[in-house]
């Protein structure tokens, strides 16, 4: 037998069973229903008790025992009718969660970029299908703080087709280069200054 907060683990020969642990110093008093508190405060303790009873894997006998104990706590200061209503609502919610969990296993999930004006249209489009939707935001902190890569490459540093016009004869020289245009232009200038034959054929 192992004791954890609010949980008692009982070792059986073939399996393990769990039960709700209440220490001897536990005070089961709750806010009186006739007090001047909000209704949310009055039902909070019973919602916790009932939710724990339905969410834990208790045996039917232990769950019935816990249900009677919750009724015993409520009998002096909490309406039984409201207690039954809470029990029904929480039980239905737990059942729906189990069904949704089982249904989600067979779902096909797809991811969209979160874009506010059309997000509702997307949800309505896939509302009655087995396609689950998840959304990601590209405007994240990582993207905002990511250093911007500045492209310092100038047009003259690229390769391509160049056209150089002679200032005296006004004749164009068109050629293709696998090197940078800047390098090709500098070669033309150098050949002209050196009066080399390449300046006529390059």
TAVEN-V75799 format. One record per residue. N is the residue number from 1. RES is the residue in one small letter. SS is DSSP state (H for helix, E for strand, - for the rest). PSI is psi in radians with two decimals (NA if undefined). D_LAST is the distance of its C-alpha to the last C-alpha in Angstrom with 2 decimals. Layout:
# TAVEN-V75799
n->(N	N)
res->(RES	RES)
ss->(SS	SS)
psi->(PSI	PSI)
d_last->(D_LAST	D_LAST)
This chain:
# TAVEN-V75799
n->(1	2	3	4	5	6	7	8	9	10	11	12	13	14	15	16	17	18	19	20	21	22	23	24	25	26	27	28	29	30	31	32	33	34	35	36	37	38	39	40	41	42	43	44	45	46	47	48	49	50	51	52	53	54	55	56	57	58	59	60	61	62	63	64	65	66	67	68	69	70	71	72	73	74	75	76	77	78	79	80	81	82	83	84	85	86	87	88	89	90	91	92	93	94	95	96	97	98	99	100	101	102	103	104	105	106	107	108	109	110	111	112	113	114	115	116	117	118	119	120	121	122	123	124	125	126	127	128	129	130	131	132	133	134	135	136	137	138	139	140	141	142	143	144	145	146	147	148	149	150	151	152	153	154	155	156	157	158	159	160	161	162	163	164	165	166	167	168	169	170	171	172	173	174	175	176	177	178	179	180	181	182	183	184	185	186	187	188	189	190	191	192	193	194	195	196	197	198	199	200	201	202)
res->(x	x	x	x	x	x	x	x	x	x	x	x	x	x	x	x	x	x	x	x	x	x	x	x	x	x	x	x	x	x	x	x	x	x	x	x	x	x	x	x	x	x	x	x	x	x	x	x	x	x	x	x	x	x	x	x	x	x	x	x	x	x	x	x	x	x	x	x	x	x	x	x	x	x	x	x	x	x	x	x	x	x	x	x	x	x	x	x	x	x	x	x	x	x	x	x	x	x	x	x	x	x	x	x	x	x	x	x	x	x	x	x	x	x	x	x	x	x	x	x	x	x	x	x	x	x	x	x	x	x	x	x	x	x	x	x	x	x	x	x	x	x	x	x	x	x	x	x	x	x	x	x	x	x	x	x	x	x	x	x	x	x	x	x	x	x	x	x	x	x	x	x	x	x	x	x	x	x	x	x	x	x	x	x	x	x	x	x	x	x	x	x	x	x	x	x	x	x	x	x	x	x)
ss->(-	E	E	E	-	-	E	E	E	E	E	-	-	-	-	E	E	E	E	E	-	-	-	-	-	-	-	-	-	-	-	-	-	-	-	-	-	-	H	H	H	H	H	H	H	H	H	H	H	H	H	H	H	H	H	-	-	-	-	H	H	H	H	H	H	H	H	H	H	H	H	H	H	H	-	-	-	-	-	H	H	H	H	H	H	H	H	H	H	H	H	H	H	H	H	H	H	H	H	H	H	H	H	H	H	-	-	E	E	E	E	E	E	-	-	H	H	H	H	H	H	H	H	H	H	-	-	-	-	-	E	E	E	E	E	E	-	-	-	-	H	H	H	H	H	-	-	-	-	-	-	-	-	-	H	H	H	-	-	E	E	E	E	E	E	-	-	-	-	-	-	E	E	E	E	E	E	-	-	-	H	H	H	H	H	H	H	H	H	H	H	H	H	H	-	-	-	H	H	H	H	-)
psi->(2.21	2.44	2.17	2.89	2.06	0.16	2.35	2.08	2.10	2.13	2.09	2.86	-0.61	-0.24	-3.13	2.43	2.64	2.66	2.82	2.21	2.22	2.08	2.84	-0.43	0.06	2.32	1.97	0.27	2.46	3.00	2.27	2.44	-0.37	0.04	2.95	0.88	2.85	2.71	-0.53	-0.68	-0.62	-0.62	-0.14	-0.80	-0.71	-0.57	-0.71	-0.79	-0.83	-0.71	-0.74	-0.67	-0.69	-0.43	-0.46	2.64	1.21	2.67	2.73	-0.65	-0.76	-0.62	-0.68	-0.70	-0.73	-0.68	-0.70	-0.63	-0.67	-0.69	-0.63	-0.67	-0.63	-0.25	-0.44	-0.43	0.27	2.29	2.29	-0.58	-0.76	-0.61	-0.75	-0.64	-0.76	-0.74	-0.75	-0.78	-0.78	-0.65	-0.72	-0.70	-0.73	-0.70	-0.75	-0.67	-0.70	-0.72	-0.73	-0.64	-0.71	-0.65	-0.60	-0.39	-0.54	0.09	2.61	2.18	2.50	2.70	2.35	2.67	2.28	2.03	1.91	-0.76	-0.53	0.13	-0.65	-0.62	-0.67	-0.76	-0.73	-0.57	-0.67	0.21	-0.76	0.56	3.01	0.41	2.03	2.60	2.34	2.63	2.47	2.59	2.14	-0.19	1.01	2.94	-0.62	-0.73	-0.64	-0.59	-0.05	2.23	2.39	2.31	2.02	2.21	1.82	0.11	2.17	2.81	-0.60	-0.31	-0.12	2.84	2.86	-2.63	2.26	2.68	2.01	2.25	2.26	2.32	-0.37	-0.86	-0.19	0.51	2.39	2.59	2.01	2.28	2.87	2.39	2.46	-0.15	-3.10	2.63	-0.58	-0.76	-0.72	-0.72	-0.73	-0.61	-0.75	-0.80	-0.74	-0.72	-0.65	-0.76	-0.65	-0.09	0.73	2.78	-0.38	-0.42	-0.33	-0.46	-0.28	NA)
d_last->(93.74	90.89	90.87	87.76	87.68	89.39	89.03	91.46	90.18	93.01	92.50	94.22	94.68	92.10	90.00	89.44	90.90	90.16	92.46	92.27	93.53	95.75	96.90	100.50	99.41	97.54	98.69	98.49	99.50	97.28	97.25	100.32	99.59	101.90	100.13	98.10	94.72	91.98	92.17	88.86	90.47	93.60	91.87	89.20	91.35	92.45	88.92	87.96	90.99	90.50	86.72	87.26	89.99	87.78	84.52	86.03	86.81	90.55	93.10	95.08	98.13	96.32	94.61	98.03	99.47	96.69	97.23	100.94	100.20	97.90	100.70	103.10	100.91	100.65	104.31	105.56	102.87	100.43	101.15	101.15	99.86	96.72	96.35	96.42	93.85	91.50	92.04	91.21	88.06	86.71	87.60	85.77	82.73	82.73	83.04	80.16	77.96	78.81	78.03	74.73	73.84	74.61	72.67	69.61	69.42	68.63	66.22	62.55	60.74	57.58	55.70	54.57	52.83	55.55	55.03	58.20	58.37	58.25	59.93	63.32	62.00	60.52	63.85	65.79	63.50	64.18	67.71	69.64	67.31	67.06	63.62	63.72	61.40	59.91	57.70	55.12	53.96	50.29	51.25	52.57	53.01	50.37	47.83	48.92	48.67	45.49	42.77	39.95	36.52	34.12	30.53	28.61	25.20	23.16	20.81	17.92	18.89	18.34	15.52	14.59	12.66	11.29	11.49	10.89	13.02	13.00	16.47	17.43	16.44	16.59	13.80	11.99	8.37	9.04	7.60	9.78	10.12	13.23	13.36	14.62	13.08	14.51	12.84	9.30	10.47	12.05	9.11	7.60	11.24	11.78	9.22	10.82	14.20	13.91	12.69	10.40	8.65	5.31	5.64	6.01	3.78	0.00)
